[in-house]
């Protein structure tokens, strides 16, 4: 019963706020995030009145639903995108991803070294800030582009494919950081080589399955009579690719995206493809996505604004500047216009739930333990990174809508 109560409250409130955002000429995502922030603030302020909502961030069942939402967002993005055009731009996407990681990483390390106290954990804490700024939340990016109607545009395809590359590169950064947190030193070259080998193996297997097994399965489906077999097939493909990704050390959203990408119009007949796309869209944006983005808003902690306002402001500025300069600069080199390059940089700026996972790992490892009561930045570092994650996801679609209007 608790789960039904949670889903009822979140779905009603997020849909209402999403409608309000649309009427104010903003993407529905903005309203859904604000709904989560409002519900989270109400639950935190009145825990006796909203006992179930106040415990929502620690609810394992709800966490599973948010994972399912990420899965559907990435699966839908893959189905809607054109794999041929995506692979044609792979070199530009990789360059954008690298630029969008190196610049924010450098800014984050510099910010940490400038503001954090001189302790044995200072370098690791600075690297944590850099990694937190380097990551892009692919599900949030997909939703923003979908709301703005630019998911299948050249700029939208570059943003999503670069964000997927960014997610893969983030795994190496994350492995490096977690090893430093737990053991005090970075992993050796052998460990990084093993991780890189697993990533390469995943893409080789995925390409082979998508190129040969998926079309063969599509031909078999055309002779079967089971009702709604198409949606079952794409879900099974997505689940299988997600499991393969997790088994080889990648995030499951990469597997879901590739499964959708290979499940194109060449795999199945056009009528089945359209029905599958419409079904995924209805489930994703009518049910799971609003709940997922509301869950991000629940993690907002406004006390950090008064505790370390200047540090939070610089962190947020670095989050946008790093992506615009790094990712946007790389896009400019590959021939995109100035406005398109800015759009690519802003589109790579949302952090979302991925950020919360990394912050949680660092929190559990004791990275934010203060050696002095005067270390106000250290004691608020976790909250500052989480707030940066929420704010970049709220602000990015607003800026992106303005930039796309100028294209």
C-alpha positions as CSV (number, residue, x, y, z in Angstrom):
1,X,0.0,0.0,0.0
2,X,2.9,2.4,0.8
3,X,4.2,2.0,-2.8
4,X,0.8,2.9,-4.3
5,X,0.6,5.9,-2.0
6,X,4.0,7.1,-3.1
7,X,3.3,6.6,-6.8
8,X,-0.1,8.3,-6.5
9,X,1.3,11.4,-4.8
10,X,4.3,11.7,-7.1
11,X,2.4,11.2,-10.3
12,X,-0.3,13.6,-9.5
13,X,2.0,16.4,-8.3
14,X,4.6,15.9,-11.0
15,X,2.0,16.0,-13.8
16,X,0.5,19.1,-12.3
17,X,3.8,20.9,-12.0
18,X,4.8,19.6,-15.5
19,X,1.6,21.1,-17.0
20,X,2.3,24.4,-15.2
21,X,5.9,24.5,-16.6
22,X,4.5,23.9,-20.1
23,X,2.1,26.7,-19.7
24,X,5.0,28.9,-18.7
25,X,6.8,27.9,-21.9
26,X,9.3,25.7,-20.1
27,X,10.0,21.9,-20.6
28,X,7.9,19.6,-18.4
29,X,11.1,18.3,-16.9
30,X,11.6,21.6,-15.0
31,X,8.1,21.3,-13.4
32,X,8.8,17.6,-12.4
33,X,12.1,18.5,-10.7
34,X,10.5,21.5,-8.9
35,X,7.7,19.1,-7.8
36,X,10.3,16.8,-6.3
37,X,12.0,19.7,-4.6
38,X,8.7,20.9,-3.2
39,X,7.6,17.5,-1.9
40,X,11.1,16.8,-0.5
41,X,11.0,20.2,1.4
42,X,7.5,19.5,2.7
43,X,8.5,16.0,3.9
44,X,11.7,17.2,5.5
45,X,9.9,20.1,7.2
46,X,6.9,18.0,8.4
47,X,8.1,14.4,8.9
48,X,5.3,13.6,11.2
49,X,2.7,14.6,8.6
50,X,4.5,12.9,5.7
51,X,6.3,9.9,7.3
52,X,6.4,7.8,4.1
53,X,7.6,10.6,1.9
54,X,10.3,11.7,4.4
55,X,11.9,8.2,4.2
56,X,11.6,8.0,0.4
57,X,15.3,8.6,-0.5
58,X,16.2,5.5,1.5
59,X,13.4,3.3,0.1
60,X,14.9,0.4,-1.8
61,X,11.7,-0.4,-3.7
62,X,11.5,3.2,-4.9
63,X,15.2,3.1,-5.9
64,X,14.4,0.1,-8.1
65,X,11.6,2.1,-9.8
66,X,14.0,5.0,-10.5
67,X,16.5,2.5,-12.0
68,X,13.7,1.2,-14.2
69,X,12.9,4.7,-15.3
70,X,16.5,5.3,-16.3
71,X,16.4,2.0,-18.3
72,X,13.2,3.1,-20.2
73,X,14.6,6.6,-20.9
74,X,17.8,5.2,-22.5
75,X,15.9,2.4,-24.3
76,X,13.5,5.0,-25.8
77,X,16.4,7.2,-26.8
78,X,18.1,4.4,-28.6
79,X,14.9,3.4,-30.5
80,X,14.3,7.0,-31.6
81,X,17.8,7.7,-32.8
82,X,19.2,6.7,-36.2
83,X,22.2,4.4,-35.7
84,X,23.7,5.1,-39.2
85,X,23.9,8.9,-38.6
86,X,25.1,8.3,-35.0
87,X,28.0,6.2,-36.0
88,X,28.9,8.6,-38.8
89,X,29.5,11.2,-36.1
90,X,31.4,8.9,-33.7
91,X,34.7,10.8,-34.0
92,X,33.0,14.1,-33.2
93,X,31.0,12.6,-30.4
94,X,34.2,11.1,-28.8
95,X,36.0,14.5,-29.1
96,X,33.0,16.3,-27.5
97,X,33.0,13.7,-24.7
98,X,36.7,14.0,-24.0
99,X,36.5,17.8,-24.1
100,X,33.5,17.7,-21.8
101,X,35.4,15.6,-19.3
102,X,38.9,17.2,-19.3
103,X,37.8,20.8,-18.8
104,X,35.4,20.2,-15.9
105,X,37.8,17.8,-14.3
106,X,40.5,20.4,-14.3
107,X,38.2,23.1,-13.0
108,X,37.0,20.8,-10.2
109,X,40.5,19.9,-9.1
110,X,41.5,23.5,-9.1
111,X,38.5,24.5,-7.1
112,X,39.2,21.9,-4.5
113,X,42.8,22.8,-4.2
114,X,41.9,26.5,-3.8
115,X,39.2,26.1,-1.2
116,X,39.7,22.9,0.7
117,X,41.9,22.8,3.9
118,X,45.3,21.2,3.7
119,X,44.7,17.7,5.0
120,X,45.8,14.2,3.9
121,X,42.5,13.9,2.0
122,X,42.7,17.2,0.1
123,X,43.9,15.7,-3.2
124,X,41.3,12.9,-3.2
125,X,38.6,15.4,-2.2
126,X,39.7,17.7,-5.1
127,X,39.6,14.8,-7.5
128,X,36.1,13.9,-6.3
129,X,34.9,17.4,-7.2
130,X,36.6,17.1,-10.6
131,X,34.9,13.7,-11.3
132,X,31.6,15.1,-10.1
133,X,31.9,18.0,-12.6
134,X,33.1,15.8,-15.4
135,X,30.0,13.4,-15.5
136,X,27.0,13.9,-17.7
137,X,23.6,12.4,-16.7
138,X,22.5,10.7,-19.9
139,X,18.9,10.0,-18.9
140,X,18.3,13.7,-18.0
141,X,19.9,14.8,-21.3
142,X,17.6,12.5,-23.2
143,X,14.5,13.8,-21.5
144,X,15.5,17.4,-22.0
145,X,16.0,16.9,-25.8
146,X,12.8,15.0,-26.1
147,X,10.8,17.7,-24.3
148,X,12.4,20.3,-26.7
149,X,11.8,18.1,-29.8
150,X,15.5,17.9,-30.7
151,X,16.4,14.3,-29.8
152,X,16.8,13.3,-33.5
153,X,18.4,16.6,-34.7
154,X,22.2,16.6,-35.5
155,X,22.9,18.6,-32.4
156,X,20.7,16.2,-30.3
157,X,22.4,13.1,-31.7
158,X,25.9,14.5,-30.9
159,X,24.8,15.4,-27.4
160,X,23.4,12.0,-26.6
161,X,26.2,10.0,-28.2
162,X,28.8,12.1,-26.6
163,X,27.0,11.7,-23.2
164,X,27.1,7.9,-23.7
165,X,30.9,8.1,-24.4
166,X,31.1,10.4,-21.4
167,X,29.4,7.8,-19.2
168,X,31.9,5.1,-20.4
169,X,34.9,7.3,-19.7
170,X,33.4,8.2,-16.3
171,X,33.6,4.5,-15.4
172,X,37.4,4.7,-15.7
173,X,37.5,7.9,-13.6
174,X,35.2,6.4,-11.1
175,X,37.3,3.3,-10.7
176,X,40.3,5.5,-10.3
177,X,38.6,7.6,-7.7
178,X,37.1,4.8,-5.6
179,X,40.4,3.0,-5.5
180,X,42.0,6.2,-4.2
181,X,39.3,6.6,-1.6
182,X,39.5,3.0,-0.4
183,X,43.2,2.3,-0.7
184,X,44.8,5.7,-0.7
185,X,46.3,5.3,-4.1
186,X,45.2,5.2,-7.8
187,X,44.8,1.8,-9.5
188,X,47.7,0.6,-11.6
189,X,47.9,0.3,-15.4
190,X,46.9,-3.4,-15.3
191,X,43.6,-2.6,-13.5
192,X,42.8,0.1,-16.0
193,X,43.8,-2.1,-18.9
194,X,41.4,-4.9,-17.6
195,X,38.5,-2.3,-17.3
196,X,39.2,-1.0,-20.8
197,X,39.3,-4.5,-22.2
198,X,35.9,-5.3,-20.7
199,X,34.5,-2.1,-22.2
200,X,35.9,-3.1,-25.7
201,X,34.5,-6.6,-25.3
202,X,31.0,-5.2,-24.5
203,X,30.9,-3.1,-27.6
204,X,32.2,-6.0,-29.8
205,X,29.5,-8.4,-28.5
206,X,26.8,-5.7,-28.7
207,X,27.7,-4.9,-32.3
208,X,27.7,-8.5,-33.3
209,X,24.3,-9.2,-31.6
210,X,22.8,-6.1,-33.0
211,X,24.1,-6.6,-36.5
212,X,23.2,-10.3,-36.9
213,X,21.0,-11.6,-34.1
214,X,18.5,-8.7,-34.0
215,X,17.6,-8.8,-37.8
216,X,17.3,-12.6,-37.6
217,X,14.9,-12.2,-34.6
218,X,12.9,-9.6,-36.5
219,X,12.4,-11.9,-39.4
220,X,11.1,-14.6,-37.1
221,X,8.7,-12.2,-35.4
222,X,7.0,-11.4,-38.7
223,X,5.7,-15.0,-38.8
224,X,4.5,-15.1,-35.1
225,X,1.0,-14.2,-33.9
226,X,1.6,-13.4,-30.2
227,X,-0.1,-10.1,-29.3
228,X,2.3,-7.1,-28.7
229,X,5.4,-9.3,-29.4
230,X,7.3,-6.3,-30.5
231,X,7.3,-4.6,-27.1
232,X,8.3,-7.9,-25.4
233,X,11.2,-8.3,-27.9
234,X,12.6,-4.8,-27.3
235,X,12.3,-5.2,-23.5
236,X,14.0,-8.6,-23.6
237,X,16.8,-7.2,-25.8
238,X,17.2,-4.2,-23.4
239,X,17.3,-6.4,-20.4
240,X,19.9,-8.7,-22.0
241,X,22.1,-5.8,-23.0
242,X,21.8,-4.2,-19.6
243,X,22.8,-7.5,-17.9
244,X,25.8,-7.8,-20.3
245,X,26.9,-4.2,-19.6
246,X,26.7,-4.8,-15.8
247,X,28.6,-8.1,-16.1
248,X,31.4,-6.4,-17.9
249,X,31.6,-3.4,-15.5
250,X,29.6,-0.8,-17.3
251,X,26.4,1.0,-16.2
252,X,23.2,-0.8,-17.4
253,X,22.0,2.4,-19.1
254,X,24.7,1.9,-21.8
255,X,23.3,-1.5,-22.6
256,X,19.7,-0.2,-22.7
257,X,20.7,2.5,-25.1
258,X,22.5,0.2,-27.5
259,X,19.7,-2.3,-27.5
260,X,17.3,0.4,-28.5
261,X,19.8,1.7,-31.1
262,X,20.0,-1.7,-32.9
263,X,16.2,-2.2,-32.7
264,X,15.6,0.1,-35.6
265,X,13.4,0.2,-38.7
266,X,15.7,-2.3,-40.5
267,X,15.1,-4.9,-37.8
268,X,11.3,-5.0,-37.8
269,X,8.6,-3.8,-40.1
270,X,7.5,-0.2,-39.9
271,X,4.1,-0.8,-38.3
272,X,5.7,-2.8,-35.4
273,X,8.4,-0.2,-35.0
274,X,5.9,2.7,-34.7
275,X,3.8,0.8,-32.2
276,X,6.8,-0.1,-30.1
277,X,8.0,3.5,-30.1
278,X,4.6,4.8,-29.1
279,X,4.3,2.3,-26.3
280,X,7.8,3.1,-24.9
281,X,7.0,6.8,-25.1
282,X,3.7,6.3,-23.2
283,X,5.2,4.2,-20.4
284,X,8.4,6.4,-20.1
285,X,7.0,9.9,-20.2
286,X,3.5,9.1,-18.8
287,X,4.7,7.2,-15.8
288,X,8.3,6.5,-15.1
289,X,10.2,9.7,-16.1
290,X,8.1,12.1,-14.0
291,X,8.7,9.9,-10.9
292,X,12.4,9.6,-11.7
293,X,13.0,13.4,-12.0
294,X,10.9,14.1,-8.9
295,X,13.2,11.7,-7.0
296,X,16.2,13.9,-7.9
297,X,14.5,16.9,-6.5
298,X,14.0,15.1,-3.2
299,X,17.8,15.2,-2.6
300,X,18.0,19.0,-2.6
301,X,19.4,20.4,0.7
302,X,18.9,24.2,0.8
303,X,20.8,24.7,4.0
304,X,24.0,24.5,1.9
305,X,23.1,27.8,0.2
306,X,23.5,29.7,3.4
307,X,26.4,27.6,4.7
308,X,28.8,27.9,1.7
309,X,27.1,30.3,-0.8
310,X,30.3,31.3,-2.6
311,X,31.7,27.8,-2.9
312,X,28.3,26.5,-4.2
313,X,28.1,29.4,-6.7
314,X,31.6,28.6,-8.0
315,X,30.8,24.9,-8.2
316,X,27.7,25.6,-10.2
317,X,29.5,28.0,-12.5
318,X,32.3,25.5,-13.1
319,X,29.7,22.9,-13.9
320,X,28.4,24.9,-16.8
321,X,31.6,26.6,-17.9
322,X,33.6,23.4,-18.0
323,X,31.0,21.7,-20.3
324,X,30.5,24.7,-22.5
325,X,34.2,25.3,-23.0
326,X,35.3,21.7,-23.2
327,X,32.4,20.0,-25.0
328,X,31.3,23.1,-26.9
329,X,34.9,23.9,-27.9
330,X,35.4,20.4,-29.3
331,X,32.1,20.7,-31.3
332,X,33.3,24.1,-32.7
333,X,36.5,22.4,-34.0
334,X,34.4,19.8,-35.8
335,X,32.5,22.5,-37.7
336,X,29.4,23.2,-35.6
337,X,28.3,26.8,-35.4
338,X,28.8,28.9,-32.2
339,X,25.1,28.5,-31.2
340,X,25.2,24.8,-31.9
341,X,28.4,24.4,-29.9
342,X,26.9,26.3,-26.9
343,X,23.8,24.0,-27.2
344,X,26.0,21.0,-27.1
345,X,27.9,22.3,-24.0
346,X,24.7,23.1,-22.1
347,X,23.1,19.8,-23.2
348,X,26.1,18.0,-21.6
349,X,25.6,19.9,-18.3
350,X,22.9,18.0,-16.4
351,X,24.3,15.7,-13.7
352,X,21.2,14.1,-12.2
353,X,21.1,10.7,-10.5
354,X,24.6,9.6,-11.6
355,X,26.0,12.4,-9.5
356,X,24.1,11.2,-6.4
357,X,25.5,7.7,-6.8
358,X,29.1,9.0,-6.9
359,X,28.5,11.3,-3.9
360,X,27.0,8.4,-2.0
361,X,30.1,6.3,-2.7
362,X,32.4,9.0,-1.4
363,X,30.1,9.6,1.7
364,X,30.2,5.9,2.6
365,X,34.0,5.9,2.3
366,X,34.3,8.8,4.8
367,X,35.6,11.3,2.3
368,X,33.7,14.2,3.9
369,X,34.9,13.7,7.5
370,X,36.1,17.0,8.9
371,X,39.3,17.1,10.9
372,X,38.2,20.4,12.4
373,X,34.9,22.0,13.3
374,X,36.0,25.0,11.2
375,X,36.1,23.0,8.0
376,X,32.7,24.3,6.9
377,X,33.3,23.5,3.2
378,X,34.3,19.8,3.9
379,X,31.2,19.3,6.2
380,X,29.0,20.7,3.4
381,X,30.8,19.3,0.4
382,X,28.4,16.3,0.0
383,X,25.3,18.6,0.1
384,X,27.0,21.1,-2.3
385,X,27.6,18.5,-4.9
386,X,24.1,17.1,-4.6
387,X,22.6,20.6,-4.9
388,X,24.8,21.3,-7.9
389,X,23.5,18.1,-9.5
390,X,19.9,19.2,-8.9
391,X,20.4,22.8,-10.1
392,X,22.2,21.8,-13.3
393,X,19.3,19.5,-14.2
394,X,16.8,22.3,-13.5
395,X,18.7,25.1,-15.2
396,X,20.0,23.3,-18.3
397,X,16.6,22.8,-20.1
398,X,15.7,26.5,-19.5
399,X,19.0,27.7,-21.1
400,X,18.8,25.0,-23.8
401,X,15.3,26.1,-24.8
402,X,16.7,29.7,-25.4
403,X,19.7,28.5,-27.3
404,X,17.7,26.2,-29.6
405,X,15.3,29.1,-30.3
406,X,18.3,31.0,-31.8
407,X,19.4,28.1,-34.1
